[in-house]
Amino acid sequence: MTATQPSSAWNVQQRPAAMTRRYEFASYAETRTFLDQLAALSERTGLHPNLNFARNHVSVSINAEGDALTDADYAYAAEADAFAQQ
């Protein structure tokens, strides 16, 4: 994984172009912190993935606006990975 390359834990599909990943956390506090970080990232980047969450997990789905995922989509995923490792 590089700064703009998400981890291989992301499920990337070509048609329709999208990527998904489920993150697991030890507590609701960790889940909430991660969600807050994603909210700030979305405000900064203008990308707003679909988020589903429960007490100990968050599922993130990034859907391409065109025919393919963009560098911005991959960068968002990589930043989400970095947040989850904190």
Secondary structure, 3 states (H helix, E strand, C coil): CCCCCCCCCCEEECCCCEEEEEEECCCHHHHHHHHHHHHHHHHHHCCCCEEEEECCEEEEEEECCCCCCCHHHHHHHHHHHHHHCC
